[in-house]
């Protein structure tokens, strides 16, 4: 192929990427491409060696060239198209299972331009127990064009909003929950030290968006309602039930049929039965028909909430009759929308304080009922971003927006595309491989 044709094809592709990126300083890269294909004045791949006819090739240099190319290509794909992710918890069972390995797509909502570009290739935030990125260069949030915004009922991968401060010894715990329950000094003394991560470098979570910006959410006896309409039925959405038997546990094959894992099925002889069996409504009705099942009753938390779901644990973390909420009876709650202005009051400031200060970067003070944002007195606030409310499909085994609040638009990573591999930690290899989930692309 003529070198001018090659240059033209590569240059057009590169130009389209620069337009998509929206940063036209990158147009300078066209000079590099021109030199690579046309003038060839600079040896950009300086590690490559030109061999004379008959000269033996250096295997190590060949491998180095292959590795460098692979790292560059993989980093580019990870940054702008898709990346791998493993489901670490059961919060989305059975829609997504613990041990599922996903490819997460970034095109649908548009990829976020890397805010900390000095990062070890193919890592997110940690390598060998250390942070894998540098904060020398930190850029503001910018999302490239996607096909659409996050919509209600989408399954979404996002950066955990409370993951900006992490307990080093207990990275899976929520630092802010510990502080509310135990105080900051006690938390640092017993669970510290902490490390602080910049936006976009928090751990990735996956949940279902049950309410989008501008929606009003309410959970009534475990049923999600948005704008006065019940959430559509998804087979993967489960709650827990108290199931009483005639004294015998349920057959393991029966539990597998209803997709209940070993760790979730704890038989208690004192009941006798199961105090917290995760089921969807259809499976609960089927179990009622079994001869050895005496009753199946959905567990519903009413106010005052059961421990540990106290008001200090549930967002907005206020011990007050203003928010008599539980995990099963929650809201009504309006989800902030970009460009919308709200009047600030002592009642709603707990809902918006973290948005104003942490997510949108202002200072907020209150004195004698008067609010000051960035030092200026005000009675209202206009949101700069859209926000979302996320919940796990495994409703009684999911730490989600009910426990840490809104997810900002700038923390959205992408959507699950395909389960390319899946393992069950309770089984031995090769039985641990879930063959029925390999290359799964439909999630309900």
N, C-alpha and C positions, 0 to 999 in steps of 0.2 A: 504494500500500500504506500502511495506517495506520502512523503513526510508532511507536506502541506495539508493533505487530507486528514492525516492523523492529528496534526496540530488543531485543525478546525473542529474536529469532533470533540477532542478533549477540552478545547477552549469554550465551546458552546455549553458543554456539560458543567464546566467550572463556573461560567458566567451565570447559568441558571441557579446554581447553588449559592452564589454570592447574592443574587437578587432575593432568594428565599431567606438567606441569613439576614439580609438587610443592613449589612455593614460593608460599605463600599471601599473601605481601606483595603479589603481583601482583593480588590481589582489589581493591586500590585502583583498578585500572584500570577497574573497573565504574562508578566515579563519573565518569570521563572519558566512557565510552560513554553513560552516562545523560545527561550534559550535551550530547553531540554530537547525540543523537536527540530528547531531550525538552525540557530546560530551555534549552539553547542560550545560556548566559550568557557563555561564554568563546569567543573566536575562536581555536580551536586551529590552524587553517590560516591563520596571520596574514598569509601572503604572498598569499592570495587577495584579489581585489578584487571588490566588489559593483558591478555596472554598472547605471546607470540605463537606462530604456527608450530604445533607439535609440543608446546610447553605443557607440563602437567598442571592441572588445576588445583588450587588450594581449597580443600573440602571445607575447612573452617570458615573461610571467607564466603563460600557459597552458602553455608548455613546461616552466617551472620546476615547476609543479604536477604535470605528468605524470612528470617525472624523479624528483621526491621520492617520489611514490607507487610508481614502479617500483623504486627503490632499497630502500624499506622492504619491499615485497612480496618482492623477490628475496632480500634478506638474511634475511628470515623463513624462506623456503623453503630457502635454503642451510643455515641453522643447524639446522633441525629435520626436513627431509624428504629432500632430495637435493642434490648438487652436481656440477659438471662436473670431469672429471679426464682428463688425457692420458697415455697410456703412453709413457714416455720411453726405456725400454730393452727389450732382447729377452729378459729373464729369464723371461717367461711365454709365449714363442713355443712352439707356434703357437696355444695356447689364446687368448691375447690378444696382439696384434701391436704392435710399435713403430709409433706413429702412430695408434693407435686413440684415439678420443675417447669417453669413457664418461660416463654419468650414474651416480653412485654413490648407492645408496639408504641411508638411515639408520634406517628404520622397523624393519627386520628385527631388528637387535640393540639398537635404541633409541639415539637421538641423545645425545651427550654435551653437557650444558649448557655453553655457551661459558665458558671459564675466564678469558679475556682479552676481555671484552665491548667494550672500546674498540679497535675494529679498523676500518680503512677498509673500507667496504662492498664485498662481492663479492671480497675478496682473502683469501688464506690466511696468508702470512707475509711477502711481499715486494711492494713496488710501486716501480717506477722504481729498482730496485737497493737500496732501503732497506727496513728493517723496517716493515711496514704496521700494526703494533699497538702499543699502549701497555701497560706493565706497572704502571701506577698502580693498577689494580684487578685482582687475581688471586684467583680463587675456587677452592675445593677441588673435586676431581673428583666429579661426580655424573652418573650415566647415567639417562636417563628410560626408562620401561618400553618394552620391545620385545617381539617375538613369541617370541624364544628367544635363547640364547647361541650363540656361535660353535661350530660342530661340526666334527668331523674331515672333511676333504676339501672344506670350503667354500672358495671364493675370497674373499679378504678385503682390503679397503683399510684401511691402518693408518698411524699416524705412525711413521716410522723411529726405533727406540729410541735408536740412537747419534747421531741428528740433533740432540741437545740442544747439541752443540758443533760448530760448522761452521767450516772453513777458508775465510776470505773469498775468497781467490784461487782456491781449488780446492774449490768447494762440493760437487762430486760425490764427492770422496774421503772416506774414513772417518778422522776425526781420531784416533780411538783406535788404529786399525791403524798409522798413522804413528808414534804415540807408542811403541807396543810395539816396532816395528822400529827406530826411529831415536832414541828418547828424546824427552822433552818439549821440552827446550831446543833440540835440533836441529830438531825439527818446527816450533817457533815461529819460529826463526831463518830457516828456508828456505821454509816454507809459510804462516807467519802473515801477518796477525793472525787471531784467531778471534772469533766472536760466539756468545753463549750464548742458546739459545731455551728458553722455558718448556714444560712438558708440553702437548702438543696443538698446538704451533706448529712441530713438526718437519715436514720434507717428507713427503709421502704416498707410500707404496709399495703395491704390490699383489702378493700371493703366494697360494699355496694353503696352508691350514692342514692340515698332515699329521698333527699330534698335538695334542689338546686337553688341558686341565687334567686331571691324574690319569692320563694315558696314559703308557706306556713305549715309547719310540721306539728303533728300531735300523735302520740302513741296512747291508745286507749285499750286497756286490758291486753296488751301485747300486740295489738293490731296497729300497724302504721297507717295514718291518714295524712294526706297532703292536699292542701287547698280544699278540704272537705270531702275528698274522695279516697276510698280505701286503696292501699297499695295492691297492684296486681298479684295474683297467686304465682309464686315460683316454687317448684318442688323442693329446692334446696333449702328454703327458709324453715328453720326449726326453732322450737321453744322446748323447755323441759316439762316433763309430766311426772306426777307421782303415780306409779303403777303398783297396785296391790295384787299379789297372787295367792294361790291356795297354800303357799309355803314352799313351793319349788321355783328355782330360777328359770328364766326363759332359755330355751334351747339356743346354743351358740349359732347354729345355722339360721335360726329365725332372726336373731339379732343382725347377722350379716345381711339377710334379706332386706331388713329395714335400715341398713347402712349405719348401724350403731357400732362404734369401735369398742375394743376391749377396755380401754381406759375410761370410756364414758358409761359403761354398763356395770355399776357397782351394786351388787345385790346385798340387801340388808335383812338379815334374819329377824330383826326386831320388828319390822313393819308387818308382815314379811313382804318384800318387794323392792322396788327401786324408788328412791326419793327424788332422783333428778335424771330422768331418762330423756335424752334429746330426740324429739320426733317432729315430723310435720303433721298437720291435722289429719291428712288422709291415713297415714300409718297409725295414728292414735285411734282412729275409728276402727281400723282393721284389727288392732290388738284387743279392743273391747269385745270382739266376737269370739275370742279364744276361751275354751272351757276352763282353763286354769287361771284366767285373769278375772279378778273380782271387780276391779274398777280402774279407770284411767282418768286422772284429773290434771288439767293444765295448771302449772304453777304460775300464779299471778302475784307480783309484788304490789301491795297497796301502801299508801302513806299511813304512818311513818314507815320508811323503808327498812328492810331487814339488813342487819350487818352482813357484809362490810359496805353495802351500798347506802351509806349515810349521806346526808346532804353535803358533807364536806368532800365526798368522793364523786358525786354527780355534778356535772356542769349545770349552773354557774357557781357551784361551791359556796352557796349562801345558806346559812341556817336561819330560815325565815319562813313565815307563812306565805310570803310572796311566791315561793317556789316549792309547793308541796308535790314534788316530782319523785317518781321512782323509775326504775329501768323499764317497767311495763306500763306505767301511766306517766307520760312525760309531755311537757308542753302545755298549751300551744307556744311555739317558738318560730319567730320570723327569721329567715335566713338572709343576711345582708347581701345587698346587690350593688355593684359598681354604679356610682353616680347618684345613689339614693341618699337623701339627707334625713337624719333622724334627730329628734329633740332629745337631749341628754337629761336624764333624771337619776335620782339616787336609786330608783328601782331597776332601771335598765343598764346602768353603768357596769355592773358585774358581767353583763353579756358582751359588752363591747370594749372593755378596758384592754384586754390583750390584743385585740385587733388594732386599736389606736396606737398602743405603745410598741408592741413587739412586731406585728406583721406589717404595719404601715409607718413605723419609725418616728412617732411623735412623742413628746413628753405630755403627761397628763397629771394635773393636780386638782384637788378639790378642797375648797375652804368655805365653810359655812354655807354649803349647798350651792356654791358657785364653782364652775369648772373653768380650768385654764389649760388650753392646749398650746404647747410651744410658748408658754408665758403669756398668751393673750386670752382674755376672758371671752367665753363663748357659751351658748346654750344649745348648740347643735353640732353635728358632725356629718360630713359627706364621705362615703366609703370610696376608696380608690381601686378596690378589687372586688371581684365576685368571690363568694364563699359557698361552701358545700357542707352538707351534713351526711356523714358516712356511718353505716351500721353493718356489722357482720351478719351473715345469714344465720349463723349459729347464735341466736339472739341472747341466750343466757350464758354463753361462754365467749363473749367478745368484748374486749376493751375498745370502745369506739367513741364516736362523737358525744355520746351520752356521758362519757367520762372525761373528755378533754376538749369538747367544744368544736368550733368550726374549723374546716380545712381551707386555707387560703388558695386562691387560684394559682399562685406561684409555686405551690408545693405539688401540683399535679404532675405526675411523671408520664403516665400512659395507661393503656388498657391491655388486659390479658389477651394474647393472640392464640396460643396453642400450648397444651401440656405435652412437652416432648419426652418426658420421662417421669416416672412416679414410683416411689417405694413405700412400703409399709414397715415402720420400725419395729412392729411387734412380731414380724415373721422373719425367718432366716432366708438368706439367699439360696436359691433363686426364687423361692416362693414369695419373697418380699416384693418382687417386681409386679406392679399392677398392670398386667397386659391390657386390660380393658380401658385404661386411661392413656395409653401411648398414642400420641398424635391426636389427642382430643382437642377439637376446636369449638365445640358448642357448649356454652355454660348457661344453666338455667337456675 
